[in-house]
């Protein structure tokens, strides 16, 4: 999927349609302190195998792409709900 780097869409801050910059959001490093990760570390530590079976089958054909929009007028930014795409490319 090809998408322009600048797009005209609604800005909730300005409450009008403005030119906005589009950026692909990178995934941040997962925290080691969240409860799910602490539980996972507890279960996998010590003797014994992995606590759950390995996933069967193949990968999904599409990946989720998160986009961040930044208004050129008021400089505010926000994320939209993610979309699915096999390939994603920002064009000029």
Secondary structure, DSSP 8 states (H G I E B T S, - for coil): -EEESEEEEEETTTTEEEEEEEEE-------SSSHHHHHHHHHHSSSS--SS----S---SSEEE-EEEEETTT--EEE---EEESS-EEE-
